Structures are given as C-alpha cells and as structure tokens.
Amino acid sequence: MREIEICDVTLKELDVLKKLPHTFRQRIEIAKLLDRLGVTVVEATGIEDLKPDSLRIKSIASSLKNSILAVPVSLSEESVETTYAAMKEAKHPRLQVVAGLSPARMEYVYHQKQPKMLETVKAVVSKARELTEDVEFVAEDATRAERTFLYEAIKTAIDSGAGIITIYDRAGNMLPDEFFEFIETLKKEVPELSKVRLGIACDNTLHLASSCALKAMEAGADILKAAAYALNTISLSSITDILKEKGEGIGLHTKVETTSLKRVIEQIKWIAEGSGAGAAFNEANEDDSENAKMELSANEDMASVMKAVERLGYDLSEEDKVLVFKAFTEIAKNKKVITSRELDAIVASAALQVPPTYTLVSYVINSGNLIKASSHMTLEKNGTVLDSICLGDGPIDASFKAIEAIAGRHFELYDFEIQSIAEGHEAMGETIVKLMSDGKIYSGRGISTDVIGSGIRAYINALNKIVYEEEGGAVE
C-alpha cells in the first residue's frame, strides 16, 4: 500500500483569503487540532511583518508534536534565512519555495523573464537546501505555464536540492482525465522526477478538485494539499472518505485519523467562523503533554530557564531575564518542579514592572441568562477619570471591551488563564492575561477573590506595560 501524505492548507489559505480575523492563539489551536488528526504536514503563511509573523511561526512550531511545519518563502535568499530562523525549532521544518510560472505571474508579480526566473529558482532553492534537507518547490500556476519552461524550472529546482516538487493547478479548470494526462506527460518529459516525491494541489473551480486529486494519485502523486475547512481546494473530508472506501482496492492509504475527522473538522469550523475557540482548545488539549515538556527542575541554570521563557513567547530584556531567574530560583527552593503555567506567572509578576498609566477606579457589571452582559468601567489616567460602558459575550469580554474603549485601541488577546491560589470558597484567584502588540507578548497578572476583578486587573496590568514601553519608558 502506498501512503499518501496529506498537507493541510487550512491555516495558510484562511490567512491568504483574509478569512481568519481571529486571535493569534486560535491559529495555534487549529494547528494543534490538525496535528492530533494525523495530517502529515501543517502549512502556514510566510513572513510579511517580521515580528508578529516570526512569533506566530515559532509558536506554531512549538505546538506541533508530530506534523511537519511547512512555511513558504519569498523568492529571495534573505527570506529563506528569516523564515528558517523562525521555524527552525519545529520538530520537522520544511521550507517551501513557491514560484508562479505562468507568463502573467512572472511578468506582473515577479517582474522577471524566463531566464531570470530560472536563476532565481536555482539561488533560492540552493539557499534553502543549505539550511534544511526538507525543501519543497511549488510550481504555482503550473497548468498555465509554457510547458518547456515548466519542465526546465522543475529540473532546475531538483538539481538545486528540492526533494519535493508540487504541481499546482491554480486555475482549477482541468478535468480529471486532463490532469492525469498532464502529470503523466510531466513525468515523461522530466525523468528527474523519479528522484523526488511528487505533490499536487488544485483549486476547486469546477468542483472537481477531489476527482482530480484521485487521478493525480493514480498518475503517481503521493502528496496532496487539502483543507479541513471548506475552501476552494481539495477537501480533506472528501479525499479521506474516498481513500477509506476505495483505498485498499487502489493500493493507497493515509495516516489521517478518520474516526475523529468529523469532530475535528467541526471544531475547526467553529473556530474559523468565530463561534467559540475556547472549547475547541480545551478539547484539543485533553491529553496535551506540553506542560510536561515544559517542566523545569529546581536545579535549572539561567540559560535553560530563558529558553523555556522564549518558548512561552516572551522577548525579555537582559534586566528582566535577571529578575525572572531570581524569582524562579526563590520559588524553586520549595518546589521540585516548575510547570509552564507557574513559569508564566513568574514572568508576569517579575518582568516588565512599570508605573501605571491607567489605574482602576471602579467597575459595575450587569449579567444574567436573559440579558447581554454589560460592564461600566471607570479608570484614571494621569489624574483624569475616564469611563466607558460596553456589551460583551459575558462579563469578562464586556469588561475588556470597555477597557479598550477607554484606551482607544484594540489588542489581540493571546491567552487568558484563571487559577486558584488556595483552597476554599473564599480563596484568592489569580488571572494571567497576555496581550499581543507589535509582535510582542505582554503578560499581566491580577489577584482578587472576585474572578472578574482579577481579570480586569490583569488586563490593565498588561495594558500599562504596553503603553509604558511604547512611550519610551525604561523598564524598572
């Protein structure tokens, strides 16, 4: 039986199509769901804005336990270096060199003629191969390229070190038999393809993407780009159904967990359509061993602790590193093991302590099962009292929106955690809020016997750190 490698493009395509206006954290949730599902590859978008995109890729890389992380590069050697730096900690990193080879794309997107494009492909693929053995060349718009040039570009990529060649029918207007013939002819004209693995991707313009994929597999392709979420490409659900029912007869199979496929697809849909990523994240982490991986012993040195801090997404100054390590050693005196959650709390309490720009004056919450939650928030800024009333999906959401209304800006909520410090119904609760701004994560900590109050204080604490740093204040 020949194994078909499934590369899920849900994250990448949703970002490209601007259909995922959700948080940084939700993207990671989708990646974890796909990883648990058993897809061979999870594809992500490349780097456009250096800081936030690098952090996004690093976080996705650390969240994948089994799947390969594939990230595309721009057609420059600098892009290869920048992208690999962001993803090199992935268990299985794959660099994708994507080149549109149709005359229109070369002229209007890359502003290159055929000879120059061949030189570029050679240079970029060679650079990628210097950094990793897993290099994929994606011939985008391949079915609209001039055939002789397409063949030459593929040969160039293989000779330069690409181990995977992917043919992309971006137009999506081929019939299944036409696509079969296209792949067959390609293999005859480019015998070098026998040395590498062949992948395919096709848009679903004629609603025949899954049928074209089946014919491509028949022609020898063993890598498919599909999407768990309904997009204009090969449907993961459709192709796995086909292989489940007919795979044994045609000698093909995948490692995708078909028993949990429907549930995971529904969870991803739930996240993508904004219905409630939190529940999906909780389920995705039922057997998550990430905390176990992040456990630190009491004898860890500063380098080990700082590496764990970086994995949590923090970019600390040298002064903050000293403060965090000092706090870590104090706590470690009475504990054998420090978990990632506890390390989070240490960073929140020890790093980036700043004078408050905003202070909490009061808040009034109205909530119930028959009304939409509202929060009347009153803050003080430089002696001026400011207030706002906002509605939200629950008292916490309404309160955060009210704070943002006062601050006059929106922040991406990277993470939100509540934990009890002690036992009993009057126990103090600690809330950790992480906000993302300009590619950096700022952590705030709030303590109160009131869960809503601790969340509000944590959010304001994180907000103050952002404002203070943006105004050029020195970290205390």
Backbone torsions as a table, in degrees:
resi	resn	phi	psi	omega
1	MET	NA	131.7	179.4
2	ARG	-90.9	128.1	-179.0
3	GLU	-83.7	131.6	176.6
4	ILE	-97.9	123.3	-179.8
5	GLU	-83.6	123.2	179.6
6	ILE	-99.6	120.0	175.2
7	CYS	-104.2	111.7	-178.5
8	ASP	-85.7	126.0	-176.1
9	VAL	-106.9	14.9	-176.0
10	THR	-55.2	-54.0	-178.3
11	LEU	-58.6	-46.3	-176.6
12	LYS	-65.0	-47.2	-176.3
13	GLU	-69.0	-37.3	177.2
14	LEU	-62.4	-39.5	178.0
15	ASP	-68.8	-43.9	-179.9
16	VAL	-60.9	-40.5	-178.4
17	LEU	-85.3	2.0	-179.3
18	LYS	56.8	39.6	-179.5
19	LYS	-107.4	14.6	179.8
20	LEU	-129.0	71.8	-178.6
21	PRO	-80.7	43.2	-174.2
22	HIS	-109.8	-174.7	-173.1
23	THR	-80.6	161.8	175.7
24	PHE	-54.5	-40.8	-177.9
25	ARG	-64.5	-37.6	-177.8
26	GLN	-66.6	-31.7	175.2
27	ARG	-62.7	-40.2	178.2
28	ILE	-66.4	-37.3	177.8
29	GLU	-59.9	-44.4	178.8
30	ILE	-62.4	-43.2	179.3
31	ALA	-59.7	-41.4	179.8
32	LYS	-66.3	-39.2	178.0
33	LEU	-62.2	-43.4	179.7
34	LEU	-65.3	-39.0	179.0
35	ASP	-62.2	-43.6	178.8
36	ARG	-66.5	-30.6	-178.7
37	LEU	-68.8	-26.2	177.4
38	GLY	100.7	15.9	174.6
39	VAL	-66.0	145.6	-176.6
40	THR	-70.3	-37.0	-175.0
41	VAL	-133.4	137.7	169.5
42	VAL	-111.2	122.2	-178.4
43	GLU	-99.5	140.2	178.7
44	ALA	-127.7	161.9	176.4
45	THR	-72.8	159.4	-178.0
46	GLY	-82.8	-160.9	-173.9
47	ILE	-101.9	121.5	172.3
48	GLU	-115.4	-51.8	175.9
49	ASP	-103.3	110.9	-165.3
50	LEU	-53.1	-55.2	-172.8
51	LYS	-64.9	-59.0	-177.1
52	PRO	-65.9	-36.4	-178.5
53	ASP	-70.9	-37.3	176.6
54	SER	-63.8	-42.9	179.1
55	LEU	-65.0	-40.7	178.2
56	ARG	-59.6	-47.1	-178.2
57	ILE	-66.5	-41.2	178.4
58	LYS	-60.9	-42.0	-178.4
59	SER	-68.4	-41.3	176.7
60	ILE	-63.7	-40.9	179.0
61	ALA	-57.9	-43.7	-178.3
62	SER	-73.7	-19.1	-177.2
63	SER	-86.5	-17.8	-178.2
64	LEU	-87.4	124.3	-178.6
65	LYS	-95.1	-32.2	-174.6
66	ASN	-125.7	-40.1	-174.3
67	SER	-70.0	150.5	171.1
68	ILE	-73.2	141.2	172.0
69	LEU	-101.0	119.3	179.6
70	ALA	-112.2	128.2	-178.2
71	VAL	-132.4	131.6	-179.8
72	PRO	-79.1	153.0	175.7
73	VAL	-116.6	154.4	171.2
74	SER	-73.9	165.2	-176.5
75	LEU	-80.1	63.4	175.3
76	SER	-151.6	149.4	179.7
77	GLU	-67.8	-31.9	177.6
78	GLU	-62.9	-40.3	178.8
79	SER	-64.0	-37.0	178.3
80	VAL	-60.7	-46.6	-177.9
81	GLU	-65.4	-44.2	-178.6
82	THR	-64.4	-44.3	-178.5
83	THR	-66.1	-44.1	-179.0
84	TYR	-65.7	-35.2	177.7
85	ALA	-60.4	-34.2	-179.1
86	ALA	-77.7	-27.2	-172.2
87	MET	-112.5	1.1	-171.1
88	LYS	-65.9	-19.7	178.7
89	GLU	-82.4	-4.2	177.0
90	ALA	-62.2	147.6	179.2
91	LYS	-61.5	-37.5	178.6
92	HIS	-137.8	91.1	-179.5
93	PRO	-86.7	140.8	176.6
94	ARG	-133.7	125.1	176.1
95	LEU	-91.9	133.3	179.1
96	GLN	-112.6	120.6	174.4
97	VAL	-97.9	109.1	-174.7
98	VAL	-106.2	125.8	-179.2
99	ALA	-135.0	121.6	173.7
100	GLY	-76.6	120.6	-170.6
101	LEU	-107.2	1.2	176.0
102	SER	-73.9	152.8	-179.9
103	PRO	-54.4	-40.6	-178.1
104	ALA	-64.6	-45.5	-178.1
105	ARG	-68.4	-38.4	179.1
106	MET	-63.5	-39.1	-176.7
107	GLU	-76.9	-46.7	-171.2
108	TYR	-92.6	-24.6	179.5
109	VAL	-96.7	-47.2	-174.6
110	TYR	-102.0	-16.3	-179.3
111	HIS	56.3	44.7	-178.6
112	GLN	-133.0	147.0	172.5
113	LYS	-91.3	172.9	-174.3
114	GLN	-56.5	-49.2	-178.9
115	PRO	-59.6	-41.6	-179.8
116	LYS	-67.5	-38.0	178.7
117	MET	-62.5	-40.3	178.3
118	LEU	-62.5	-40.7	177.4
119	GLU	-63.2	-41.4	-179.6
120	THR	-64.8	-46.3	178.8
121	VAL	-57.9	-45.3	-179.4
122	LYS	-60.7	-46.2	-176.6
123	ALA	-67.3	-44.2	-175.2
124	VAL	-72.4	-42.6	177.8
125	VAL	-63.9	-41.1	179.5
126	SER	-62.1	-41.3	179.0
127	LYS	-65.0	-42.3	178.6
128	ALA	-62.3	-40.0	-178.4
129	ARG	-67.2	-26.2	175.8
130	GLU	-65.9	-30.2	-174.4
131	LEU	-93.6	-30.8	-178.8
132	THR	-151.7	150.2	177.6
133	GLU	-77.0	-20.1	-175.8
134	ASP	-95.7	91.9	-178.6
135	VAL	-122.6	129.8	179.1
136	GLU	-116.0	133.0	173.4
137	PHE	-105.9	121.9	-178.8
138	VAL	-105.8	112.1	177.2
139	ALA	-85.2	85.7	-176.7
140	GLU	-74.3	145.8	-178.4
141	ASP	61.8	29.9	-173.4
142	ALA	-61.3	-36.9	-175.4
143	THR	-72.1	-12.3	176.7
144	ARG	-107.1	5.6	178.0
145	ALA	-82.0	156.8	172.0
146	GLU	-67.1	128.4	-169.4
147	ARG	-57.3	-48.0	-176.6
148	THR	-63.0	-36.5	178.3
149	PHE	-70.4	-39.7	177.0
150	LEU	-57.3	-46.1	-180.0
151	TYR	-60.9	-42.0	-178.2
152	GLU	-67.4	-39.2	179.9
153	ALA	-65.1	-41.1	179.4
154	ILE	-65.3	-43.2	177.3
155	LYS	-60.0	-42.5	179.5
156	THR	-61.0	-44.3	-179.8
157	ALA	-63.5	-42.5	179.6
158	ILE	-65.1	-45.7	-179.9
159	ASP	-63.3	-25.5	-177.5
160	SER	-88.9	-5.8	173.6
161	GLY	121.5	2.9	178.0
162	ALA	-70.4	130.5	179.3
163	GLY	-99.7	-8.8	177.5
164	ILE	-133.4	132.4	174.4
165	ILE	-117.3	121.9	179.6
166	THR	-112.3	128.3	178.5
167	ILE	-99.6	122.1	-175.4
168	TYR	-114.2	116.2	172.9
169	ASP	-88.3	83.0	-177.3
170	ARG	-66.8	-29.4	178.6
171	ALA	-69.6	-35.4	178.8
172	GLY	66.1	27.3	-176.6
173	ASN	-112.1	15.3	176.7
174	MET	-88.8	144.5	171.4
175	LEU	-79.7	157.7	-177.6
176	PRO	-53.1	-45.3	179.9
177	ASP	-66.4	-33.9	177.0
178	GLU	-65.5	-41.1	-179.6
179	PHE	-66.7	-39.3	176.4
180	PHE	-58.5	-47.6	-179.2
181	GLU	-64.6	-37.7	179.4
182	PHE	-61.2	-46.2	180.0
183	ILE	-66.9	-43.5	179.1
184	GLU	-58.8	-46.8	179.2
185	THR	-63.2	-40.8	179.3
186	LEU	-59.3	-43.5	-179.2
187	LYS	-66.0	-33.7	178.8
188	LYS	-72.4	-39.9	-176.3
189	GLU	-79.8	-22.2	179.8
190	VAL	-124.4	79.9	-178.2
191	PRO	-61.0	-19.3	178.1
192	GLU	-62.0	-18.6	178.7
193	LEU	-62.5	-20.7	178.3
194	SER	-68.4	-14.7	-178.7
195	LYS	-89.8	-12.0	-174.8
196	VAL	-128.8	176.9	175.5
197	ARG	-93.1	144.1	-176.3
198	LEU	-109.1	127.3	177.6
199	GLY	-118.1	160.6	177.4
200	ILE	-138.0	154.3	172.6
201	ALA	-145.9	145.4	178.0
202	CYS	-153.8	141.0	176.2
203	ASP	-74.9	158.8	-173.5
204	ASN	-101.2	39.3	-175.3
205	THR	-57.2	-41.9	-179.3
206	LEU	-98.8	11.0	-178.9
207	HIS	60.3	34.0	-179.0
208	LEU	-125.2	16.2	-174.5
209	ALA	-59.8	-43.5	-178.8
210	SER	-66.8	-37.6	177.5
211	SER	-66.7	-40.9	176.7
212	CYS	-63.9	-38.4	178.4
213	ALA	-62.3	-41.7	179.3
214	LEU	-61.9	-42.6	178.8
215	LYS	-68.2	-34.6	177.9
216	ALA	-66.2	-38.9	176.2
217	MET	-64.0	-38.8	177.1
218	GLU	-61.9	-32.7	179.9
219	ALA	-81.8	-6.0	175.1
220	GLY	121.3	-3.6	177.7
221	ALA	-68.6	138.0	179.1
222	ASP	-126.0	12.4	175.2
223	ILE	-133.0	128.2	179.9
224	LEU	-123.6	138.1	172.5
225	LYS	-97.8	116.5	-176.8
226	ALA	-133.6	170.4	-178.7
227	ALA	-131.2	133.5	177.0
228	ALA	-71.9	-32.2	178.5
229	TYR	-92.7	149.3	-176.3
230	ALA	-65.7	105.1	179.1
231	LEU	-133.1	176.7	-178.0
232	ASN	-83.1	60.1	-179.7
233	THR	-155.6	-170.0	179.1
234	ILE	-63.1	132.0	179.6
235	SER	-82.8	124.0	177.2
236	LEU	-60.2	-41.6	179.5
237	SER	-61.3	-45.9	-177.7
238	SER	-65.5	-46.0	-174.5
239	ILE	-70.0	-34.6	177.5
240	THR	-71.9	-34.2	175.0
241	ASP	-62.0	-42.1	179.6
242	ILE	-62.8	-46.5	-177.7
243	LEU	-70.7	-30.2	177.4
244	LYS	-65.9	-42.0	-176.1
245	GLU	-83.5	-36.7	-171.4
246	LYS	-117.8	-5.1	-173.9
247	GLY	-58.3	-42.7	-178.3
248	GLU	-62.9	-38.5	-179.1
249	GLY	-69.3	-29.5	-179.3
250	ILE	-106.0	5.7	173.8
251	GLY	74.8	33.4	-178.3
252	LEU	-130.3	147.8	175.4
253	HIS	-155.8	164.6	174.7
254	THR	-129.1	169.1	177.8
255	LYS	-94.8	4.8	-178.5
256	VAL	-64.6	134.4	180.0
257	GLU	-76.1	93.3	-175.8
258	THR	-67.3	-24.7	-178.7
259	THR	-67.4	-30.8	-179.5
260	SER	-106.9	5.6	-174.1
261	LEU	-60.2	-49.4	-176.5
262	LYS	-61.2	-42.9	-179.0
263	ARG	-64.8	-43.1	-178.9
264	VAL	-66.4	-40.3	178.4
265	ILE	-61.4	-39.7	178.3
266	GLU	-65.5	-38.4	178.4
267	GLN	-65.4	-42.1	179.1
268	ILE	-65.4	-40.9	177.1
269	LYS	-61.0	-40.8	179.8
270	TRP	-60.3	-43.3	179.0
271	ILE	-69.5	-48.5	-175.3
272	ALA	-61.7	-31.9	-178.4
273	GLU	-96.5	8.7	171.4
274	GLY	75.9	26.2	-174.2
275	SER	-89.8	-19.0	-179.6
276	GLY	153.1	80.2	-175.8
277	ALA	-71.3	-23.3	-175.2
278	GLY	-58.8	-45.0	-178.5
279	ALA	-65.5	-39.2	178.8
280	ALA	-63.4	-38.9	179.9
281	PHE	-65.5	-41.5	179.5
282	ASN	-61.1	-42.6	-179.3
283	GLU	-69.2	-36.8	-179.6
284	ALA	-64.1	-22.1	-176.4
285	ASN	-105.4	17.5	-179.3
286	GLU	-55.5	-42.0	-180.0
287	ASP	-118.9	29.6	-177.7
288	ASP	-70.4	128.2	180.0
289	SER	-104.3	19.2	-177.7
290	GLU	-60.3	-42.9	179.2
291	ASN	-61.4	-39.2	178.9
292	ALA	-62.8	-39.5	179.7
293	LYS	-65.7	-29.5	-175.0
294	MET	-93.6	4.9	179.2
295	GLU	-64.7	136.4	179.3
296	LEU	-118.9	141.4	178.4
297	SER	-85.5	166.5	-178.6
298	ALA	-67.7	-16.1	-175.7
299	ASN	-99.1	10.5	-178.4
300	GLU	-63.5	143.1	175.0
301	ASP	-86.6	176.0	-174.2
302	MET	-63.7	-38.4	-178.6
303	ALA	-61.7	-42.2	-179.9
304	SER	-66.3	-41.6	179.3
305	VAL	-65.2	-42.1	-179.3
306	MET	-67.9	-31.9	176.2
307	LYS	-65.4	-40.4	177.3
308	ALA	-65.8	-39.0	178.0
309	VAL	-62.0	-41.7	178.3
310	GLU	-64.0	-37.9	178.2
311	ARG	-63.8	-28.2	176.1
312	LEU	-76.4	-9.2	175.0
313	GLY	103.3	8.8	-176.4
314	TYR	-92.8	146.0	175.0
315	ASP	-122.0	92.3	-171.7
316	LEU	-94.9	151.3	172.1
317	SER	-73.5	167.9	179.2
318	GLU	-62.9	-36.9	179.2
319	GLU	-64.5	-42.9	-179.8
320	ASP	-67.4	-34.3	177.9
321	LYS	-60.3	-42.3	179.4
322	VAL	-63.8	-44.3	-179.1
323	LEU	-63.9	-42.5	-179.5
324	VAL	-66.3	-43.1	-179.2
325	PHE	-66.4	-37.5	177.4
326	LYS	-62.4	-44.0	178.5
327	ALA	-65.6	-37.5	178.5
328	PHE	-61.7	-46.4	-177.5
329	THR	-65.9	-34.4	178.7
330	GLU	-65.5	-44.7	179.8
331	ILE	-70.0	-37.0	-177.0
332	ALA	-66.6	-18.1	179.0
333	LYS	-61.6	-30.4	-177.0
334	ASN	-109.7	8.6	-178.8
335	LYS	-136.9	142.2	176.8
336	LYS	-79.5	-32.8	-175.1
337	VAL	-135.1	138.4	173.7
338	ILE	-111.3	121.8	-179.5
339	THR	-85.7	170.2	179.5
340	SER	-62.7	-36.6	178.7
341	ARG	-64.7	-41.4	179.0
342	GLU	-67.9	-37.0	176.7
343	LEU	-64.1	-38.9	174.7
344	ASP	-55.3	-46.9	-178.9
345	ALA	-65.0	-36.7	178.6
346	ILE	-63.2	-46.6	179.4
347	VAL	-61.7	-43.6	-178.3
348	ALA	-62.2	-36.5	-175.3
349	SER	-89.7	-24.7	-173.1
350	ALA	-103.7	-26.7	-172.9
351	ALA	-101.5	152.5	173.4
352	LEU	52.1	46.9	175.2
353	GLN	-81.2	122.4	-171.3
354	VAL	-132.0	158.2	172.8
355	PRO	-63.2	138.8	-175.6
356	PRO	-75.4	127.9	171.0
357	THR	-81.4	-41.3	177.4
358	TYR	-112.5	135.3	173.3
359	THR	-124.6	147.1	-178.3
360	LEU	-79.2	126.9	174.6
361	VAL	-97.0	-54.2	179.4
362	SER	-165.2	163.0	171.8
363	TYR	-146.1	145.1	177.2
364	VAL	-127.9	124.3	-176.6
365	ILE	-111.5	135.1	170.1
366	ASN	-121.5	124.9	-176.5
367	SER	-154.2	153.9	178.2
368	GLY	178.4	174.6	-177.3
369	ASN	-80.0	-6.7	-179.8
370	LEU	-113.4	-2.5	179.8
371	ILE	-132.5	158.4	174.9
372	LYS	-81.3	136.2	-176.3
373	ALA	-62.0	141.1	175.7
374	SER	-132.6	153.0	179.4
375	SER	-135.7	125.1	173.6
376	HIS	-101.4	106.4	-173.5
377	MET	-105.7	132.4	176.2
378	THR	-123.9	121.3	179.2
379	LEU	-123.7	160.5	174.6
380	GLU	-116.9	133.6	178.1
381	LYS	-131.8	114.4	178.7
382	ASN	51.7	42.3	177.1
383	GLY	86.6	-6.7	179.5
384	THR	-101.3	130.1	178.8
385	VAL	-87.8	127.9	-178.6
386	LEU	-124.5	143.6	177.2
387	ASP	-142.9	163.1	179.6
388	SER	-157.7	148.2	174.7
389	ILE	-119.9	126.4	-178.5
390	CYS	-135.4	151.6	172.5
391	LEU	-97.2	155.9	178.9
392	GLY	-161.9	175.1	177.1
393	ASP	-84.4	71.8	-176.9
394	GLY	108.1	162.3	-175.9
395	PRO	-64.1	-35.7	179.5
396	ILE	-66.3	-49.0	-179.7
397	ASP	-60.1	-43.7	179.2
398	ALA	-62.5	-40.2	-179.4
399	SER	-66.7	-42.8	179.2
400	PHE	-63.7	-39.6	178.6
401	LYS	-65.1	-37.7	178.9
402	ALA	-65.9	-39.7	176.8
403	ILE	-63.2	-44.2	179.3
404	GLU	-63.2	-37.4	178.6
405	ALA	-62.9	-39.3	177.8
406	ILE	-67.8	-42.8	-179.1
407	ALA	-73.4	-20.3	178.6
408	GLY	76.5	26.5	179.6
409	ARG	-160.6	158.0	-179.6
410	HIS	-108.5	139.0	176.6
411	PHE	-118.3	148.9	176.9
412	GLU	-81.4	122.7	179.1
413	LEU	-80.3	104.5	-176.4
414	TYR	-77.1	-38.5	-179.1
415	ASP	-159.6	154.9	-179.9
416	PHE	-148.1	118.3	-177.6
417	GLU	-133.6	138.9	175.7
418	ILE	-121.2	134.1	176.6
419	GLN	-145.8	149.8	179.8
420	SER	-84.3	135.8	178.2
421	ILE	-84.8	-31.0	179.2
422	ALA	-139.1	-177.3	-179.2
423	GLU	-102.4	161.4	177.9
424	GLY	105.6	160.1	-174.4
425	HIS	-72.8	-13.7	176.6
426	GLU	-104.6	17.7	-176.5
427	ALA	-65.6	147.0	174.5
428	MET	-71.7	142.6	176.1
429	GLY	-114.0	140.7	178.8
430	GLU	-113.4	131.2	177.7
431	THR	-116.5	135.4	174.5
432	ILE	-112.4	124.0	176.3
433	VAL	-118.5	130.9	176.3
434	LYS	-116.2	124.9	177.0
435	LEU	-113.1	145.2	177.1
436	MET	-106.4	132.6	176.4
437	SER	-145.1	123.4	178.0
438	ASP	53.7	41.1	174.9
439	GLY	80.9	-0.2	178.8
440	LYS	-112.8	151.5	177.6
441	ILE	-102.3	130.1	177.7
442	TYR	-115.9	126.1	-175.6
443	SER	-106.5	133.0	177.0
444	GLY	-118.5	150.4	-176.7
445	ARG	-128.2	133.7	177.5
446	GLY	-134.3	139.7	-179.7
447	ILE	-126.3	132.7	179.2
448	SER	-167.9	158.1	171.4
449	THR	-77.2	-9.2	178.6
450	ASP	-105.0	118.6	-177.8
451	VAL	-58.9	-43.2	179.9
452	ILE	-64.2	-42.1	179.6
453	GLY	-62.5	-41.8	179.8
454	SER	-66.7	-35.1	177.8
455	GLY	-66.4	-42.6	178.6
456	ILE	-62.3	-45.7	-179.9
457	ARG	-63.8	-37.9	178.9
458	ALA	-65.5	-41.5	-179.7
459	TYR	-64.4	-44.4	179.4
460	ILE	-64.2	-38.1	178.3
461	ASN	-60.3	-44.8	178.4
462	ALA	-67.3	-41.2	178.4
463	LEU	-59.2	-43.1	-179.8
464	ASN	-61.7	-36.9	178.6
465	LYS	-65.4	-40.5	179.1
466	ILE	-63.7	-50.8	-177.1
467	VAL	-61.4	-43.2	-177.5
468	TYR	-62.9	-44.4	-179.9
469	GLU	-68.7	-38.0	179.8
470	GLU	-65.3	-30.0	179.9
471	GLU	-86.4	6.2	174.2
472	GLY	83.2	17.4	179.1
473	GLY	-70.8	148.8	176.5
474	ALA	-83.5	137.9	-179.4
475	VAL	-68.7	131.3	179.0
476	GLU	-90.5	NA	NA
